[in-house]
Amino acid sequence: MRILAIDYGQKRTGLAVTDPLQLIANGLTTVATKDLEAFVLDYVQREPVERIVIGQPRQMNGEDSENMRRITPFVNRLRHILPNIPVELYDERFTSVLAHRTMLESGIGRKARQNKALVDEISATIILQGWMERINCKS
């Protein structure tokens, strides 16, 4: 079963997913946030998903950022409509910075680095990789 990660944004949301063996995190896509719930429902009907990990935006002092007021209702709706799939939050501080750094180090051109949808997808992948590393350290 796969793990789906979400980098929730006000306008766009990046998604990433593991392979079925949960060894590798890959970018999946970016969707308009208004279409996110329908996308997730469709995805979990087509693919077996064990868990959904959503980036939790935090400020440097550890408090939730302004975007949490949009994320919390989404998380609550997912937990209600998908009661058999655990939904958990994962601290996403620095994921956008890491996404830009990853793009630079991979040699992606300037125009592609300005593609905010790609940044969101890479950010979701970084959230998923971080979550997977944290879980593997606990085992």
Biotite code that builds the C-alpha atoms (Angstrom):
import biotite.structure as struc

atoms = struc.array([
    struc.Atom([0.000, 0.000, 0.000], chain_id="A", res_id=1, res_name="MET", atom_name="CA", element="C"),
    struc.Atom([1.088, 3.537, -0.707], chain_id="A", res_id=2, res_name="ARG", atom_name="CA", element="C"),
    struc.Atom([1.504, 6.591, 1.482], chain_id="A", res_id=3, res_name="ILE", atom_name="CA", element="C"),
    struc.Atom([0.184, 9.836, 0.027], chain_id="A", res_id=4, res_name="LEU", atom_name="CA", element="C"),
    struc.Atom([1.728, 13.162, 1.060], chain_id="A", res_id=5, res_name="ALA", atom_name="CA", element="C"),
    struc.Atom([0.127, 16.576, 0.623], chain_id="A", res_id=6, res_name="ILE", atom_name="CA", element="C"),
    struc.Atom([1.778, 20.004, 0.608], chain_id="A", res_id=7, res_name="ASP", atom_name="CA", element="C"),
    struc.Atom([-1.400, 22.044, 1.062], chain_id="A", res_id=8, res_name="TYR", atom_name="CA", element="C"),
    struc.Atom([-1.372, 25.522, -0.406], chain_id="A", res_id=9, res_name="GLY", atom_name="CA", element="C"),
    struc.Atom([-3.921, 28.281, -0.658], chain_id="A", res_id=10, res_name="GLN", atom_name="CA", element="C"),
    struc.Atom([-4.128, 28.048, -4.477], chain_id="A", res_id=11, res_name="LYS", atom_name="CA", element="C"),
    struc.Atom([-2.150, 24.912, -5.429], chain_id="A", res_id=12, res_name="ARG", atom_name="CA", element="C"),
    struc.Atom([-1.354, 21.724, -3.617], chain_id="A", res_id=13, res_name="THR", atom_name="CA", element="C"),
    struc.Atom([1.572, 19.432, -4.296], chain_id="A", res_id=14, res_name="GLY", atom_name="CA", element="C"),
    struc.Atom([1.211, 15.689, -3.924], chain_id="A", res_id=15, res_name="LEU", atom_name="CA", element="C"),
    struc.Atom([3.728, 12.892, -3.580], chain_id="A", res_id=16, res_name="ALA", atom_name="CA", element="C"),
    struc.Atom([3.353, 9.166, -3.122], chain_id="A", res_id=17, res_name="VAL", atom_name="CA", element="C"),
    struc.Atom([5.438, 6.154, -2.199], chain_id="A", res_id=18, res_name="THR", atom_name="CA", element="C"),
    struc.Atom([5.855, 3.084, -4.334], chain_id="A", res_id=19, res_name="ASP", atom_name="CA", element="C"),
    struc.Atom([3.715, 0.137, -3.131], chain_id="A", res_id=20, res_name="PRO", atom_name="CA", element="C"),
    struc.Atom([6.618, -1.178, -1.011], chain_id="A", res_id=21, res_name="LEU", atom_name="CA", element="C"),
    struc.Atom([7.003, 2.254, 0.628], chain_id="A", res_id=22, res_name="GLN", atom_name="CA", element="C"),
    struc.Atom([10.684, 2.485, -0.235], chain_id="A", res_id=23, res_name="LEU", atom_name="CA", element="C"),
    struc.Atom([10.758, 5.558, -2.481], chain_id="A", res_id=24, res_name="ILE", atom_name="CA", element="C"),
    struc.Atom([8.919, 8.877, -2.402], chain_id="A", res_id=25, res_name="ALA", atom_name="CA", element="C"),
    struc.Atom([8.011, 10.299, -5.804], chain_id="A", res_id=26, res_name="ASN", atom_name="CA", element="C"),
    struc.Atom([6.291, 13.479, -6.847], chain_id="A", res_id=27, res_name="GLY", atom_name="CA", element="C"),
    struc.Atom([2.779, 12.723, -8.060], chain_id="A", res_id=28, res_name="LEU", atom_name="CA", element="C"),
    struc.Atom([1.278, 15.980, -9.316], chain_id="A", res_id=29, res_name="THR", atom_name="CA", element="C"),
    struc.Atom([0.031, 19.419, -8.370], chain_id="A", res_id=30, res_name="THR", atom_name="CA", element="C"),
    struc.Atom([-3.677, 20.203, -8.290], chain_id="A", res_id=31, res_name="VAL", atom_name="CA", element="C"),
    struc.Atom([-5.727, 23.319, -7.703], chain_id="A", res_id=32, res_name="ALA", atom_name="CA", element="C"),
    struc.Atom([-6.549, 23.301, -3.989], chain_id="A", res_id=33, res_name="THR", atom_name="CA", element="C"),
    struc.Atom([-10.245, 23.702, -4.769], chain_id="A", res_id=34, res_name="LYS", atom_name="CA", element="C"),
    struc.Atom([-10.061, 20.307, -6.546], chain_id="A", res_id=35, res_name="ASP", atom_name="CA", element="C"),
    struc.Atom([-7.915, 18.580, -3.904], chain_id="A", res_id=36, res_name="LEU", atom_name="CA", element="C"),
    struc.Atom([-10.598, 16.691, -2.017], chain_id="A", res_id=37, res_name="GLU", atom_name="CA", element="C"),
    struc.Atom([-12.059, 15.212, -5.220], chain_id="A", res_id=38, res_name="ALA", atom_name="CA", element="C"),
    struc.Atom([-8.558, 14.307, -6.434], chain_id="A", res_id=39, res_name="PHE", atom_name="CA", element="C"),
    struc.Atom([-7.702, 12.500, -3.191], chain_id="A", res_id=40, res_name="VAL", atom_name="CA", element="C"),
    struc.Atom([-11.017, 10.602, -3.165], chain_id="A", res_id=41, res_name="LEU", atom_name="CA", element="C"),
    struc.Atom([-10.484, 9.500, -6.759], chain_id="A", res_id=42, res_name="ASP", atom_name="CA", element="C"),
    struc.Atom([-6.864, 8.533, -6.082], chain_id="A", res_id=43, res_name="TYR", atom_name="CA", element="C"),
    struc.Atom([-7.635, 6.347, -3.052], chain_id="A", res_id=44, res_name="VAL", atom_name="CA", element="C"),
    struc.Atom([-10.316, 4.532, -5.065], chain_id="A", res_id=45, res_name="GLN", atom_name="CA", element="C"),
    struc.Atom([-7.753, 3.681, -7.763], chain_id="A", res_id=46, res_name="ARG", atom_name="CA", element="C"),
    struc.Atom([-4.710, 2.997, -5.579], chain_id="A", res_id=47, res_name="GLU", atom_name="CA", element="C"),
    struc.Atom([-4.419, 1.324, -2.168], chain_id="A", res_id=48, res_name="PRO", atom_name="CA", element="C"),
    struc.Atom([-3.372, 4.051, 0.283], chain_id="A", res_id=49, res_name="VAL", atom_name="CA", element="C"),
    struc.Atom([-2.343, 3.108, 3.809], chain_id="A", res_id=50, res_name="GLU", atom_name="CA", element="C"),
    struc.Atom([-1.895, 6.619, 5.182], chain_id="A", res_id=51, res_name="ARG", atom_name="CA", element="C"),
    struc.Atom([-2.088, 10.294, 4.240], chain_id="A", res_id=52, res_name="ILE", atom_name="CA", element="C"),
    struc.Atom([0.605, 12.668, 5.512], chain_id="A", res_id=53, res_name="VAL", atom_name="CA", element="C"),
    struc.Atom([-0.130, 16.389, 5.336], chain_id="A", res_id=54, res_name="ILE", atom_name="CA", element="C"),
    struc.Atom([2.505, 19.069, 5.779], chain_id="A", res_id=55, res_name="GLY", atom_name="CA", element="C"),
    struc.Atom([1.918, 21.097, 8.923], chain_id="A", res_id=56, res_name="GLN", atom_name="CA", element="C"),
    struc.Atom([3.115, 24.655, 8.398], chain_id="A", res_id=57, res_name="PRO", atom_name="CA", element="C"),
    struc.Atom([4.881, 25.977, 11.447], chain_id="A", res_id=58, res_name="ARG", atom_name="CA", element="C"),
    struc.Atom([6.647, 29.181, 12.301], chain_id="A", res_id=59, res_name="GLN", atom_name="CA", element="C"),
    struc.Atom([10.227, 29.238, 13.512], chain_id="A", res_id=60, res_name="MET", atom_name="CA", element="C"),
    struc.Atom([9.041, 29.315, 17.141], chain_id="A", res_id=61, res_name="ASN", atom_name="CA", element="C"),
    struc.Atom([7.131, 26.043, 16.591], chain_id="A", res_id=62, res_name="GLY", atom_name="CA", element="C"),
    struc.Atom([3.654, 27.573, 16.542], chain_id="A", res_id=63, res_name="GLU", atom_name="CA", element="C"),
    struc.Atom([1.277, 26.806, 13.691], chain_id="A", res_id=64, res_name="ASP", atom_name="CA", element="C"),
    struc.Atom([1.375, 29.271, 10.811], chain_id="A", res_id=65, res_name="SER", atom_name="CA", element="C"),
    struc.Atom([-1.574, 31.148, 9.347], chain_id="A", res_id=66, res_name="GLU", atom_name="CA", element="C"),
    struc.Atom([-2.216, 28.430, 6.733], chain_id="A", res_id=67, res_name="ASN", atom_name="CA", element="C"),
    struc.Atom([-3.221, 25.932, 9.456], chain_id="A", res_id=68, res_name="MET", atom_name="CA", element="C"),
    struc.Atom([-6.647, 27.575, 9.626], chain_id="A", res_id=69, res_name="ARG", atom_name="CA", element="C"),
    struc.Atom([-7.225, 26.299, 6.068], chain_id="A", res_id=70, res_name="ARG", atom_name="CA", element="C"),
    struc.Atom([-5.566, 22.923, 6.586], chain_id="A", res_id=71, res_name="ILE", atom_name="CA", element="C"),
    struc.Atom([-7.409, 21.920, 9.772], chain_id="A", res_id=72, res_name="THR", atom_name="CA", element="C"),
    struc.Atom([-10.894, 21.829, 8.165], chain_id="A", res_id=73, res_name="PRO", atom_name="CA", element="C"),
    struc.Atom([-9.466, 19.847, 5.231], chain_id="A", res_id=74, res_name="PHE", atom_name="CA", element="C"),
    struc.Atom([-7.836, 17.324, 7.587], chain_id="A", res_id=75, res_name="VAL", atom_name="CA", element="C"),
    struc.Atom([-11.099, 16.974, 9.527], chain_id="A", res_id=76, res_name="ASN", atom_name="CA", element="C"),
    struc.Atom([-13.083, 16.365, 6.301], chain_id="A", res_id=77, res_name="ARG", atom_name="CA", element="C"),
    struc.Atom([-10.586, 13.727, 5.139], chain_id="A", res_id=78, res_name="LEU", atom_name="CA", element="C"),
    struc.Atom([-10.746, 11.946, 8.485], chain_id="A", res_id=79, res_name="ARG", atom_name="CA", element="C"),
    struc.Atom([-14.540, 11.952, 8.228], chain_id="A", res_id=80, res_name="HIS", atom_name="CA", element="C"),
    struc.Atom([-14.878, 10.758, 4.621], chain_id="A", res_id=81, res_name="ILE", atom_name="CA", element="C"),
    struc.Atom([-11.920, 8.325, 4.761], chain_id="A", res_id=82, res_name="LEU", atom_name="CA", element="C"),
    struc.Atom([-12.210, 6.883, 8.285], chain_id="A", res_id=83, res_name="PRO", atom_name="CA", element="C"),
    struc.Atom([-10.125, 3.804, 7.445], chain_id="A", res_id=84, res_name="ASN", atom_name="CA", element="C"),
    struc.Atom([-7.096, 5.796, 6.279], chain_id="A", res_id=85, res_name="ILE", atom_name="CA", element="C"),
    struc.Atom([-5.067, 7.502, 9.012], chain_id="A", res_id=86, res_name="PRO", atom_name="CA", element="C"),
    struc.Atom([-4.348, 11.177, 8.311], chain_id="A", res_id=87, res_name="VAL", atom_name="CA", element="C"),
    struc.Atom([-1.422, 12.718, 10.129], chain_id="A", res_id=88, res_name="GLU", atom_name="CA", element="C"),
    struc.Atom([0.424, 16.003, 10.127], chain_id="A", res_id=89, res_name="LEU", atom_name="CA", element="C"),
    struc.Atom([4.163, 16.358, 9.602], chain_id="A", res_id=90, res_name="TYR", atom_name="CA", element="C"),
    struc.Atom([6.196, 19.504, 10.287], chain_id="A", res_id=91, res_name="ASP", atom_name="CA", element="C"),
    struc.Atom([6.924, 21.063, 6.907], chain_id="A", res_id=92, res_name="GLU", atom_name="CA", element="C"),
    struc.Atom([9.243, 23.887, 7.951], chain_id="A", res_id=93, res_name="ARG", atom_name="CA", element="C"),
    struc.Atom([11.899, 24.580, 5.314], chain_id="A", res_id=94, res_name="PHE", atom_name="CA", element="C"),
    struc.Atom([10.393, 22.300, 2.651], chain_id="A", res_id=95, res_name="THR", atom_name="CA", element="C"),
    struc.Atom([10.043, 25.132, 0.127], chain_id="A", res_id=96, res_name="SER", atom_name="CA", element="C"),
    struc.Atom([13.643, 26.180, 0.749], chain_id="A", res_id=97, res_name="VAL", atom_name="CA", element="C"),
    struc.Atom([14.776, 22.560, 0.371], chain_id="A", res_id=98, res_name="LEU", atom_name="CA", element="C"),
    struc.Atom([12.699, 22.219, -2.809], chain_id="A", res_id=99, res_name="ALA", atom_name="CA", element="C"),
    struc.Atom([14.405, 25.245, -4.365], chain_id="A", res_id=100, res_name="HIS", atom_name="CA", element="C"),
    struc.Atom([17.822, 23.946, -3.290], chain_id="A", res_id=101, res_name="ARG", atom_name="CA", element="C"),
    struc.Atom([17.038, 20.520, -4.760], chain_id="A", res_id=102, res_name="THR", atom_name="CA", element="C"),
    struc.Atom([16.049, 22.133, -8.038], chain_id="A", res_id=103, res_name="MET", atom_name="CA", element="C"),
    struc.Atom([19.262, 24.162, -8.142], chain_id="A", res_id=104, res_name="LEU", atom_name="CA", element="C"),
    struc.Atom([21.457, 21.168, -7.330], chain_id="A", res_id=105, res_name="GLU", atom_name="CA", element="C"),
    struc.Atom([19.736, 19.009, -9.941], chain_id="A", res_id=106, res_name="SER", atom_name="CA", element="C"),
    struc.Atom([20.574, 21.496, -12.678], chain_id="A", res_id=107, res_name="GLY", atom_name="CA", element="C"),
    struc.Atom([16.984, 22.437, -13.496], chain_id="A", res_id=108, res_name="ILE", atom_name="CA", element="C"),
    struc.Atom([16.949, 25.621, -15.542], chain_id="A", res_id=109, res_name="GLY", atom_name="CA", element="C"),
    struc.Atom([15.870, 29.011, -14.235], chain_id="A", res_id=110, res_name="ARG", atom_name="CA", element="C"),
    struc.Atom([12.492, 28.952, -16.000], chain_id="A", res_id=111, res_name="LYS", atom_name="CA", element="C"),
    struc.Atom([11.615, 25.530, -14.532], chain_id="A", res_id=112, res_name="ALA", atom_name="CA", element="C"),
    struc.Atom([12.688, 26.711, -11.053], chain_id="A", res_id=113, res_name="ARG", atom_name="CA", element="C"),
    struc.Atom([10.095, 29.467, -11.323], chain_id="A", res_id=114, res_name="GLN", atom_name="CA", element="C"),
    struc.Atom([7.368, 26.862, -11.866], chain_id="A", res_id=115, res_name="ASN", atom_name="CA", element="C"),
    struc.Atom([5.516, 27.060, -8.543], chain_id="A", res_id=116, res_name="LYS", atom_name="CA", element="C"),
    struc.Atom([3.592, 23.861, -9.255], chain_id="A", res_id=117, res_name="ALA", atom_name="CA", element="C"),
    struc.Atom([6.875, 21.960, -9.554], chain_id="A", res_id=118, res_name="LEU", atom_name="CA", element="C"),
    struc.Atom([8.092, 23.508, -6.289], chain_id="A", res_id=119, res_name="VAL", atom_name="CA", element="C"),
    struc.Atom([4.875, 22.339, -4.582], chain_id="A", res_id=120, res_name="ASP", atom_name="CA", element="C"),
    struc.Atom([5.268, 18.803, -5.916], chain_id="A", res_id=121, res_name="GLU", atom_name="CA", element="C"),
    struc.Atom([8.903, 18.654, -4.804], chain_id="A", res_id=122, res_name="ILE", atom_name="CA", element="C"),
    struc.Atom([7.898, 20.049, -1.401], chain_id="A", res_id=123, res_name="SER", atom_name="CA", element="C"),
    struc.Atom([5.337, 17.242, -1.019], chain_id="A", res_id=124, res_name="ALA", atom_name="CA", element="C"),
    struc.Atom([8.064, 14.750, -1.898], chain_id="A", res_id=125, res_name="THR", atom_name="CA", element="C"),
    struc.Atom([10.362, 16.241, 0.749], chain_id="A", res_id=126, res_name="ILE", atom_name="CA", element="C"),
    struc.Atom([7.541, 16.042, 3.327], chain_id="A", res_id=127, res_name="ILE", atom_name="CA", element="C"),
    struc.Atom([7.038, 12.385, 2.459], chain_id="A", res_id=128, res_name="LEU", atom_name="CA", element="C"),
    struc.Atom([10.767, 11.592, 2.558], chain_id="A", res_id=129, res_name="GLN", atom_name="CA", element="C"),
    struc.Atom([11.070, 13.299, 5.942], chain_id="A", res_id=130, res_name="GLY", atom_name="CA", element="C"),
    struc.Atom([8.109, 11.386, 7.320], chain_id="A", res_id=131, res_name="TRP", atom_name="CA", element="C"),
    struc.Atom([9.531, 8.093, 6.008], chain_id="A", res_id=132, res_name="MET", atom_name="CA", element="C"),
    struc.Atom([12.952, 8.817, 7.552], chain_id="A", res_id=133, res_name="GLU", atom_name="CA", element="C"),
    struc.Atom([11.356, 9.641, 10.913], chain_id="A", res_id=134, res_name="ARG", atom_name="CA", element="C"),
    struc.Atom([9.358, 6.389, 10.868], chain_id="A", res_id=135, res_name="ILE", atom_name="CA", element="C"),
    struc.Atom([12.423, 4.331, 9.864], chain_id="A", res_id=136, res_name="ASN", atom_name="CA", element="C"),
    struc.Atom([14.444, 5.860, 12.707], chain_id="A", res_id=137, res_name="CYS", atom_name="CA", element="C"),
    struc.Atom([11.765, 4.722, 15.179], chain_id="A", res_id=138, res_name="LYS", atom_name="CA", element="C"),
    struc.Atom([11.786, 1.129, 13.966], chain_id="A", res_id=139, res_name="SER", atom_name="CA", element="C"),
])
